[in-house]
Amino acid sequence: MDQESSPPPANQAADGHAGQGVLWMVVAMACFVSMDSIAKELVKTHSVVQVVWGRYFFQVAVLAVILFPRLRRLLVTPNLGLQLVRSLLLLVTTGLYFTGLKYVPIAEASAIMMLAPLVVTALSVPLLKERVGPRRWAGVVIGFAGAMIIIRPGGDAMQLAALLPLVAAMTHGFYQVSTRFLSHSESVLTTLCYSALLGAMIMSTAVPFHWTPLPTLGWGMLLCAGIFGTLGHFALIKAFT
């Protein structure tokens, strides 16, 4: 076999996969920022329950349109318990974070959510048996320091409401670890469908008690939030895969 047709070294292939993961994560973060900005605007005039419901309802609607012929097959999973726990973690994270956006500026709330990698890094060693090198720990510490500069402990952001995105960061860390665990054995679309369906089902039971009329623009914003949520979580799952 000549040199041109020989496979690339294993370390080069691994670097290529890691590079793809980074790109998918960048796409995911861009989608989440867009979704959060929409949510921040909507919670000013509507209940958090209604906004969270719309985010999940339209995610289900988007997935149903795209995946309807395959939906029943995609819902077959050997990890039903973990899928439900992961989906519940995402729902709790969304509810806490959107509630926090009602009281905390989005820049500060986003900075607090950046503490989630601390949870992920800490849990990846005992739960995922992954090795975390000193460079990655250093990156986490630097990120934590940057978040603290933005939050400014003792400033306006560090009020009681700031605990909401802080707890959301913790639950989001557990959510990401469970996503990573499932990525070894589950289809990306299966994991995406479960998180959307569970959130929509639970919030649909609560939203009638918190409903206020939505203008056409409000419906459009909820649709966009659902689309960005769908794309963001698809990209996040791909990144961990």
C-alpha positions in Angstrom: 0.0 0.0 0.0 1.5 3.4 -0.9 1.8 6.3 1.5 -1.0 8.3 0.0 -3.6 5.6 0.6 -2.5 4.6 4.1 -4.8 5.5 7.0 -3.9 8.5 9.2 -2.2 7.8 12.5 -4.6 7.1 15.4 -3.6 10.3 17.2 -4.5 12.3 14.1 -7.9 10.6 13.8 -8.5 11.3 17.5 -7.6 15.0 17.1 -10.0 15.2 14.1 -12.8 13.8 16.2 -12.0 16.2 19.0 -12.0 19.1 16.6 -15.5 18.1 15.3 -16.7 17.9 18.9 -15.5 21.4 19.5 -17.3 22.7 16.4 -20.5 21.0 17.4 -20.2 22.5 20.9 -19.7 26.0 19.5 -22.9 25.5 17.4 -24.7 24.3 20.5 -23.7 27.3 22.6 -24.7 29.8 19.8 -28.1 28.2 19.6 -28.5 28.2 23.4 -27.6 31.9 23.6 -30.2 32.7 20.9 -32.8 30.6 22.8 -32.0 32.3 26.1 -32.3 35.8 24.6 -35.7 35.0 23.3 -36.7 33.5 26.7 -35.4 36.6 28.5 -37.7 38.8 26.4 -40.7 36.6 26.8 -40.5 36.1 30.6 -40.9 39.9 31.0 -44.6 39.7 30.1 -45.5 36.0 30.4 -45.2 33.3 33.0 -42.1 31.1 33.1 -44.3 28.0 32.9 -45.8 29.3 29.6 -42.4 30.1 28.1 -40.9 26.7 29.1 -43.9 24.9 27.8 -43.6 26.8 24.4 -39.9 25.9 24.2 -40.7 22.2 24.6 -43.9 22.1 22.6 -42.4 23.6 19.5 -39.4 21.3 19.9 -41.7 18.3 19.8 -43.6 19.9 16.8 -40.3 20.3 14.9 -39.2 16.8 15.6 -42.6 15.4 14.8 -42.6 17.0 11.4 -39.0 15.8 10.6 -39.0 12.4 12.2 -42.7 11.2 12.1 -42.1 8.1 10.0 -39.3 7.0 12.3 -40.7 8.3 15.6 -41.9 4.9 17.0 -38.6 3.2 16.2 -36.6 6.0 17.7 -38.4 5.7 21.0 -37.2 2.2 21.5 -34.3 2.3 24.0 -32.5 -0.1 26.4 -31.8 2.8 28.7 -35.3 4.1 29.4 -34.6 5.0 33.1 -31.5 7.0 32.3 -33.3 8.7 29.3 -36.1 9.8 31.7 -33.7 11.0 34.4 -31.6 13.0 31.8 -34.8 14.5 30.3 -36.0 15.5 33.8 -32.6 17.1 34.5 -32.9 19.2 31.4 -36.5 20.3 32.3 -35.4 21.3 35.8 -32.4 23.2 34.3 -34.6 25.0 31.8 -37.2 26.0 34.5 -34.6 27.2 36.9 -32.6 29.1 34.3 -35.7 30.8 32.7 -36.9 31.8 36.1 -33.5 33.3 36.9 -33.6 35.2 33.6 -36.7 37.0 34.9 -34.7 38.6 37.7 -31.0 38.4 36.7 -29.5 40.1 33.7 -28.7 37.6 30.9 -25.0 38.4 30.9 -24.7 37.5 34.6 -27.0 34.5 34.3 -25.0 33.2 31.4 -21.7 33.7 33.3 -23.2 31.7 36.2 -24.2 28.9 33.9 -20.6 28.7 32.7 -19.9 27.0 36.0 -21.5 23.8 34.6 -18.1 22.6 33.2 -16.8 22.4 36.8 -19.5 19.9 37.6 -18.9 18.0 34.3 -15.2 17.9 34.9 -15.5 16.7 38.5 -18.1 14.0 37.6 -16.3 12.8 34.5 -13.6 11.1 36.5 -15.7 8.9 38.9 -18.8 8.4 36.6 -17.3 8.2 33.1 -13.8 6.9 34.0 -12.3 9.6 31.9 -8.9 11.1 32.6 -8.8 14.9 33.1 -5.3 16.3 32.5 -3.8 19.3 34.2 -4.3 21.5 31.1 -8.1 20.9 31.2 -8.2 21.5 34.9 -6.3 24.7 34.3 -8.9 25.7 31.6 -11.7 25.0 34.0 -10.1 27.1 36.8 -9.5 30.0 34.4 -13.1 29.8 33.2 -14.3 29.8 36.8 -12.2 32.9 37.5 -13.6 34.6 34.4 -17.2 33.8 35.5 -16.4 35.2 39.0 -15.1 38.5 37.4 -18.4 38.8 35.5 -20.6 37.8 38.4 -18.7 40.1 40.9 -19.5 38.3 44.2 -21.2 40.8 46.5 -22.5 42.8 43.5 -26.1 43.2 42.2 -26.0 39.8 40.5 -25.2 37.9 43.7 -28.7 38.2 45.1 -31.0 35.4 46.0 -32.2 35.1 42.4 -28.7 34.3 41.3 -29.1 31.0 43.1 -31.5 29.9 40.4 -29.0 29.9 37.5 -26.4 28.5 40.0 -28.5 25.5 40.7 -29.3 25.3 37.0 -25.6 25.1 36.3 -25.3 22.1 38.6 -28.2 20.2 37.2 -27.0 21.1 33.7 -23.7 19.5 34.6 -25.4 16.3 35.6 -27.4 16.5 32.4 -24.3 16.8 30.3 -22.7 13.8 32.0 -25.7 11.7 31.4 -25.7 12.8 27.8 -22.1 11.7 27.4 -23.0 8.4 29.0 -25.9 7.8 26.6 -23.9 8.9 23.6 -22.0 5.6 23.7 -25.1 3.4 23.0 -28.0 5.6 21.9 -28.9 7.3 18.7 -28.6 11.1 18.8 -32.2 11.4 17.7 -33.5 9.0 20.3 -31.9 11.0 23.1 -33.2 14.3 21.5 -36.8 12.9 21.2 -37.0 11.8 24.9 -35.8 15.1 26.3 -38.4 17.0 24.1 -41.3 14.6 24.8 -40.9 14.4 28.6 -40.6 18.2 28.9 -43.7 18.8 26.7 -45.8 16.3 28.5 -45.0 17.6 32.0 -45.3 21.3 31.1 -48.6 20.7 29.2 -50.2 19.6 32.5 -49.2 22.9 34.2 -49.5 25.5 31.5 -53.3 25.8 31.6 -53.0 27.3 35.1 -50.5 29.9 34.0 -51.8 30.8 30.5 -52.0 34.4 29.2 -52.9 35.4 25.6 -49.9 35.5 23.2 -49.7 37.9 20.3 -48.6 36.7 16.9 -45.0 37.8 17.6 -45.0 35.9 20.9 -46.0 32.7 19.1 -43.3 33.3 16.6 -40.7 33.8 19.3 -41.8 30.6 21.0 -41.4 28.8 17.7 -37.9 30.2 17.3 -37.1 29.2 20.9 -38.2 25.6 20.1 -36.1 25.6 16.9 -33.0 26.9 18.6 -33.5 24.4 21.5 -33.8 21.5 19.0 -30.7 22.5 17.1 -28.7 23.3 20.3 -29.4 20.0 22.0 -28.8 18.1 18.8 -25.4 19.8 18.5 -24.6 19.2 22.2 -25.3 15.4 21.8 -23.2 15.3 18.7 -20.4 17.1 20.5 -20.4 14.5 23.3 -20.6 11.7 20.8 
